[in-house]
Amino acid sequence: MAERAATAPGAAAVAVIGAGWSGLAAAVALAEGGLRVTLLDSAPRAGGRARTIELETPLGPIAIDNGQHLIVGAYRQTLELIANLGAGGLLRRHPMHLVSASGLSVRAAPLPAPLHLAWGLLRARGLGWPERAAALRMMGGLRRGGWRAADGETVAALLARYRQPAPLVSRLWAPLCVGALNTLPVDACARTFAAVLRDTLGAQRDDSDFVAPEAPLGALLPDPALARLRDLGATIRLRTTVRALRPTPAGWRLDEGDDVFAAVLVALPPWSAARMLEPLGLDVAPLAAFDPEPIATAWALWPAGNAPRLPRWLMLDEDPARRLFGQWSFDRGVIGGARVAGVVVSAASRIANEPADAVAAGIAEQLRQAVGGPGPAALRIVTERRATFRCTPGRPRLSCDHYRSLAPGLWLAGDWTWPDYPATLESAVRSGRQAAARMLDSLAAPPAAR
Ligand SMILES: Cc1cc2nc3c(=O)[nH]c(=O)nc-3n(C[C@H](O)[C@H](O)[C@H](O)COP(=O)(O)OP(=O)(O)OC[C@H]3O[C@@H](n4cnc5c(N)ncnc54)[C@H](O)[C@@H]3O)c2cc1C
């Protein structure tokens, strides 16, 4: 359990705008640091882009995620926070096993790093010797080079530089790139991909673990974080859209409110933050330069007693030419009376103009081919149009104190303010915790030094 501070009556008041995972992580750290926290979010439910939704289906309503999320052992701060909030028991760890419908199988061996991966690649099924040797050569080369890539290099260029054979690219690297960066290799940032490989496949064995939740996303972090905040006396205002920030000599005010805050943390996606900050006369061009990229999740349901045997997870070999867009399938167990699987379509701008029926039919077909048995009785596709930023080499890199000199007391958080990583739960949590730590330090410092 983290150390908790009781909020002192004279403690500084701060506002956190946005109750996604970055804002929640920050708000908890600030409240535990003894500040008077007000957390505001326009949505009726906390969690932002990683939240629980109630989905109506022909087999009855289910509480499920807005989109299937993959959590890995490298999400150290996220897993630590979930555990601190008392929800660690909802997670199950499994050693990495990349397994695809068409027979690829790469398993982390029970050996110390980096042998776990080397052995796993050597023993891989579904890849020939040239592919296995090429994969090991690239991982070795990246490790020796400090996991760096050239400025502006794309993942496609990186794979070409390491002469990765086409079957290895299509069966392993491309699905990993699209799954982790939500961006096609031809556009994706090689440096970020290398950082992801460094911290998962290239790190300790348990960093590459798959961590499967046994509850919808809200129960992992948003709900317990709100409970912790209430315990610590924080004010929580959901269904409250903040439209404007007003700097005053005494501190920050929100919209027409009378409350004055010593500091404000804007924990919003870059496009929303740009809208909020532009009227302050700040240069928001770097924020506006982030492009959103959709992710679609198809929730497939079978009556619990009449479902095929579903693997815990499975890579589905996509084939856009045949309108087969599903990339990963995850078994979510029985919810209500239904067996539920989540099929992920990342980099989903590609399907924006596809008829929904055709996408659904393709996914049902992929499931039938991969797991056999009866096809799903129902399939509901949930598309998040602004799921992540497109993770390109040229995207801006900003820190939490980007506007510090022009707007003292104004801080930023959000997945896009953790420049090393793509848009993930871990970058959101890390960014929130880092901004909170810096804000706490700054408020403890004498006014002249802030
Ligand atoms: C479908 C989908 C699948 C994903 N898959 C994965 C995955 O497998 N693994 C992974 O790690 N990550 C995944 N992600 C990414 C991950 O969910 C995000 O990176 C993370 O949730 C971002 O958190 P955040 O706090 O930075 O932003 P957000 O979650 O966007 O939080 C911002 C909050 O601000 C609120 N808000 C906006 N404007 C205002 C305003 N004016 N006033 C008040 N409140 C406002 C919003 O309601 C929201 O709650 C996925 C995302 C989606 C959508």
The ligand as an SDF file (V2000), in Angstrom:
LIG
                    3D

 53 58  0  0  0  0  0  0  0  0999 V2000
  -10.0140    0.7040  -28.5620 C   0  0  0  0  0  0  0  0  0  0  0  0
   -8.7190    0.9940  -27.8680 C   0  0  0  0  0  0  0  0  0  0  0  0
   -7.7820   -0.0350  -27.7220 C   0  0  0  0  0  0  0  0  0  0  0  0
   -6.5740    0.2170  -27.0750 C   0  0  0  0  0  0  0  0  0  0  0  0
   -5.7040   -0.8130  -26.8760 N   0  0  0  0  0  0  0  0  0  0  0  0
   -4.6390   -0.6330  -26.0610 C   0  0  0  0  0  0  0  0  0  0  0  0
   -3.8350   -1.7340  -25.6650 C   0  0  0  0  0  0  0  0  0  0  0  0
   -4.0480   -2.8670  -26.0970 O   0  0  0  0  0  0  0  0  0  0  0  0
   -2.8200   -1.5190  -24.7870 N   0  0  0  0  0  0  0  0  0  0  0  0
   -2.5550   -0.2630  -24.3010 C   0  0  0  0  0  0  0  0  0  0  0  0
   -1.6650   -0.1190  -23.4690 O   0  0  0  0  0  0  0  0  0  0  0  0
   -3.2770    0.8160  -24.6840 N   0  0  0  0  0  0  0  0  0  0  0  0
   -4.3050    0.6600  -25.5480 C   0  0  0  0  0  0  0  0  0  0  0  0
   -5.0910    1.7320  -25.9050 N   0  0  0  0  0  0  0  0  0  0  0  0
   -4.6330    3.0970  -25.5630 C   0  0  0  0  0  0  0  0  0  0  0  0
   -4.9880    3.5160  -24.1370 C   0  0  0  0  0  0  0  0  0  0  0  0
   -6.3410    3.2440  -23.8570 O   0  0  0  0  0  0  0  0  0  0  0  0
   -4.7330    5.0130  -24.0120 C   0  0  0  0  0  0  0  0  0  0  0  0
   -3.3850    5.2650  -24.3530 O   0  0  0  0  0  0  0  0  0  0  0  0
   -4.9790    5.5610  -22.6150 C   0  0  0  0  0  0  0  0  0  0  0  0
   -6.2090    5.1280  -22.1040 O   0  0  0  0  0  0  0  0  0  0  0  0
   -4.9530    7.0860  -22.6710 C   0  0  0  0  0  0  0  0  0  0  0  0
   -5.2230    7.6360  -21.3980 O   0  0  0  0  0  0  0  0  0  0  0  0
   -5.1550    9.2010  -21.1660 P   0  0  0  0  0  0  0  0  0  0  0  0
   -5.4370    9.4540  -19.7470 O   0  0  0  0  0  0  0  0  0  0  0  0
   -3.8610    9.7080  -21.7160 O   0  0  0  0  0  0  0  0  0  0  0  0
   -6.2730    9.8480  -22.0980 O   0  0  0  0  0  0  0  0  0  0  0  0
   -7.8610    9.6400  -22.1050 P   0  0  0  0  0  0  0  0  0  0  0  0
   -8.1850    8.2550  -21.7270 O   0  0  0  0  0  0  0  0  0  0  0  0
   -8.3390   10.1090  -23.4350 O   0  0  0  0  0  0  0  0  0  0  0  0
   -8.4200   10.5910  -20.9620 O   0  0  0  0  0  0  0  0  0  0  0  0
   -8.8410   11.9060  -21.1930 C   0  0  0  0  0  0  0  0  0  0  0  0
  -10.1210   12.1840  -20.4160 C   0  0  0  0  0  0  0  0  0  0  0  0
  -10.4330   13.5720  -20.5600 O   0  0  0  0  0  0  0  0  0  0  0  0
  -11.8290   13.7170  -20.6660 C   0  0  0  0  0  0  0  0  0  0  0  0
  -12.0830   15.0180  -21.3070 N   0  0  0  0  0  0  0  0  0  0  0  0
  -11.8460   15.3610  -22.5950 C   0  0  0  0  0  0  0  0  0  0  0  0
  -12.1300   16.6800  -22.7820 N   0  0  0  0  0  0  0  0  0  0  0  0
  -12.5290   17.1560  -21.5770 C   0  0  0  0  0  0  0  0  0  0  0  0
  -12.9250   18.4490  -21.1070 C   0  0  0  0  0  0  0  0  0  0  0  0
  -12.9670   19.5290  -21.9150 N   0  0  0  0  0  0  0  0  0  0  0  0
  -13.2870   18.5910  -19.7980 N   0  0  0  0  0  0  0  0  0  0  0  0
  -13.2680   17.5160  -18.9640 C   0  0  0  0  0  0  0  0  0  0  0  0
  -12.8760   16.2920  -19.3610 N   0  0  0  0  0  0  0  0  0  0  0  0
  -12.5150   16.1060  -20.6360 C   0  0  0  0  0  0  0  0  0  0  0  0
  -12.2780   12.4870  -21.4560 C   0  0  0  0  0  0  0  0  0  0  0  0
  -13.6520   12.2030  -21.1980 O   0  0  0  0  0  0  0  0  0  0  0  0
  -11.3320   11.4140  -20.9190 C   0  0  0  0  0  0  0  0  0  0  0  0
  -11.9160   10.7070  -19.8400 O   0  0  0  0  0  0  0  0  0  0  0  0
   -6.2890    1.5290  -26.5850 C   0  0  0  0  0  0  0  0  0  0  0  0
   -7.2280    2.5460  -26.7500 C   0  0  0  0  0  0  0  0  0  0  0  0
   -8.4230    2.2830  -27.3700 C   0  0  0  0  0  0  0  0  0  0  0  0
   -9.4360    3.3920  -27.4840 C   0  0  0  0  0  0  0  0  0  0  0  0
  1  2  1  0
  2  3  1  0
  2 52  2  0
  3  4  2  0
  4  5  1  0
  4 50  1  0
  5  6  2  0
  6  7  1  0
  6 13  1  0
  7  8  2  0
  7  9  1  0
  9 10  1  0
 10 11  2  0
 10 12  1  0
 12 13  2  0
 13 14  1  0
 14 15  1  0
 14 50  1  0
 15 16  1  0
 16 17  1  0
 16 18  1  0
 18 19  1  0
 18 20  1  0
 20 21  1  0
 20 22  1  0
 22 23  1  0
 23 24  1  0
 24 25  2  0
 24 26  1  0
 24 27  1  0
 27 28  1  0
 28 29  2  0
 28 30  1  0
 28 31  1  0
 31 32  1  0
 32 33  1  0
 33 34  1  0
 33 48  1  0
 34 35  1  0
 35 36  1  0
 35 46  1  0
 36 37  1  0
 36 45  1  0
 37 38  2  0
 38 39  1  0
 39 40  1  0
 39 45  2  0
 40 41  1  0
 40 42  2  0
 42 43  1  0
 43 44  2  0
 44 45  1  0
 46 47  1  0
 46 48  1  0
 48 49  1  0
 50 51  2  0
 51 52  1  0
 52 53  1  0
M  END
$$$$
